[in-house]
């Protein structure tokens, strides 16, 4: 677990696969020893990228995800919501559609 707040826990920049140019992605096993305290790289974008949250820069190898969970979660299962950005030549990143934590 990387960050705690009174309401949420987060694990950031979890790599789920690695991709080499023009190759099929390869699944990456979960490494519980990594801190997961920093967002992973965003996908490479065209044009002005000043609006991007480039905490870890950009990369073609950007197959990572961020997870937030309630800090008081009980039980083994929680509901999940997954949002995949990109596709159809759109310019997007994990910051394009803010997530409102309620």
Secondary structure in CASP SS format (residue, H / E / C, confidence):
PFRMAT SS
TARGET T0000
AUTHOR 0000-0000-0000
METHOD secondary structure of the structure
MODEL  1
X C 1.00
X C 1.00
X E 1.00
X E 1.00
X C 1.00
X C 1.00
X C 1.00
X E 1.00
X E 1.00
X E 1.00
X E 1.00
X E 1.00
X E 1.00
X E 1.00
X E 1.00
X C 1.00
X E 1.00
X E 1.00
X C 1.00
X C 1.00
X C 1.00
X C 1.00
X C 1.00
X C 1.00
X C 1.00
X E 1.00
X E 1.00
X C 1.00
X C 1.00
X C 1.00
X C 1.00
X C 1.00
X C 1.00
X C 1.00
X C 1.00
X C 1.00
X E 1.00
X C 1.00
X C 1.00
X C 1.00
X C 1.00
X E 1.00
X C 1.00
X C 1.00
X C 1.00
X C 1.00
X C 1.00
X C 1.00
X C 1.00
X C 1.00
X C 1.00
X C 1.00
X C 1.00
X C 1.00
X C 1.00
X C 1.00
X C 1.00
X E 1.00
X C 1.00
X C 1.00
X C 1.00
X C 1.00
X C 1.00
X E 1.00
X E 1.00
X E 1.00
X E 1.00
X E 1.00
X E 1.00
X E 1.00
X C 1.00
X C 1.00
X C 1.00
X C 1.00
X C 1.00
X C 1.00
X C 1.00
X C 1.00
X C 1.00
X C 1.00
X C 1.00
X C 1.00
X C 1.00
X C 1.00
X C 1.00
X C 1.00
X C 1.00
X C 1.00
X C 1.00
X C 1.00
X C 1.00
X C 1.00
X C 1.00
X C 1.00
X C 1.00
X C 1.00
X C 1.00
X C 1.00
X C 1.00
X C 1.00
X C 1.00
X C 1.00
END
